[in-house]
Amino acid sequence: MKLLVDLLVAWALWFLVRRLFRSQPPLRSTFRSTPVRRRVRAAGDMVACTHCGLYVPRAESVSGGQGTAFCCLEHKEAAARH
């Protein structure tokens, strides 16, 4: 009888531990919750800084004359000095 109770307790513990670990989602699935293409499109149209080559969203860039774009005001001023 004691063996039967011990087996029943061991089975209950195994069942609870297994169920506890199954309820947590895997870590990898939370990292890539959105596809890569959707994340890239959400960033908007990207332009390269004429001075340093850094890519920035067009909405955040500083526009210069003749269709040039810069990542910051300092690079626009540095290009104007040269």
DARAPE-V732181 format. One record per residue. N is the residue number from 1. SS is DSSP state (alpha for helix, beta for strand, coil for the rest). PHI is phi in degrees with one decimal (999 if undefined). OMEGA is omega in degrees with one decimal (none if undefined). Layout:
BEGIN
n=[N & N]
ss=[SS & SS]
phi=[PHI & PHI]
omega=[OMEGA & OMEGA]
END
This chain:
BEGIN
n=[1 & 2 & 3 & 4 & 5 & 6 & 7 & 8 & 9 & 10 & 11 & 12 & 13 & 14 & 15 & 16 & 17 & 18 & 19 & 20 & 21 & 22 & 23 & 24 & 25 & 26 & 27 & 28 & 29 & 30 & 31 & 32 & 33 & 34 & 35 & 36 & 37 & 38 & 39 & 40 & 41 & 42 & 43 & 44 & 45 & 46 & 47 & 48 & 49 & 50 & 51 & 52 & 53 & 54 & 55 & 56 & 57 & 58 & 59 & 60 & 61 & 62 & 63 & 64 & 65 & 66 & 67 & 68 & 69 & 70 & 71 & 72 & 73 & 74 & 75 & 76 & 77 & 78 & 79 & 80 & 81 & 82]
ss=[coil & alpha & alpha & alpha & alpha & alpha & alpha & alpha & alpha & alpha & alpha & alpha & alpha & alpha & alpha & alpha & alpha & alpha & alpha & alpha & alpha & alpha & coil & coil & coil & coil & alpha & alpha & alpha & alpha & alpha & coil & coil & coil & coil & alpha & alpha & alpha & alpha & alpha & alpha & alpha & alpha & coil & coil & beta & beta & beta & coil & coil & coil & coil & coil & coil & beta & beta & beta & alpha & alpha & alpha & coil & beta & beta & coil & alpha & alpha & alpha & coil & beta & beta & coil & coil & alpha & alpha & alpha & alpha & alpha & alpha & alpha & alpha & alpha & coil]
phi=[999 & -64.3 & -64.0 & -65.1 & -66.1 & -62.3 & -63.5 & -65.0 & -66.7 & -63.7 & -64.7 & -64.5 & -63.5 & -61.4 & -63.5 & -67.0 & -65.3 & -63.4 & -69.0 & -63.7 & -74.1 & -72.3 & -73.3 & -84.4 & -71.7 & -64.4 & -67.7 & -66.7 & -68.7 & -75.9 & -68.7 & -106.7 & -72.1 & -118.6 & -62.4 & -61.5 & -62.2 & -67.1 & -67.7 & -68.7 & -64.6 & -66.8 & -72.2 & 94.0 & -71.8 & -101.2 & -127.7 & -91.9 & -66.5 & -66.7 & -83.9 & -113.7 & 88.3 & -69.8 & -87.0 & -132.6 & -62.6 & -58.2 & -65.7 & -98.9 & -80.7 & -101.4 & -84.9 & -111.6 & -71.8 & 60.7 & 76.2 & -85.4 & -132.6 & -130.2 & -80.9 & -153.1 & -66.7 & -61.9 & -71.5 & -66.0 & -67.4 & -65.6 & -70.7 & -71.1 & -73.0 & -89.3]
omega=[179.4 & 178.3 & 179.0 & 177.7 & 178.3 & 177.2 & 178.9 & 177.8 & 178.9 & 178.6 & 179.9 & 177.5 & 179.2 & -179.9 & -179.1 & 179.3 & 179.4 & 179.7 & 179.4 & -179.6 & -179.4 & -176.2 & 179.3 & 178.7 & 177.9 & -177.1 & -177.4 & -177.6 & 178.6 & -179.8 & -178.8 & -179.5 & 176.1 & 178.8 & -176.4 & -178.1 & 179.7 & 178.6 & 179.7 & 178.8 & -179.3 & -180.0 & 178.8 & -180.0 & -177.3 & 177.1 & 180.0 & 175.4 & -179.0 & -176.9 & -173.2 & 178.7 & 179.2 & 178.3 & 178.4 & 175.1 & -177.9 & -179.3 & -178.6 & -177.1 & 175.1 & -175.7 & 176.7 & 179.8 & 175.2 & 174.7 & 177.9 & 179.3 & -179.5 & -179.0 & 179.3 & -178.5 & 179.7 & 179.7 & 176.2 & 179.1 & 179.3 & 178.5 & 179.6 & 179.3 & -176.3 & none]
END
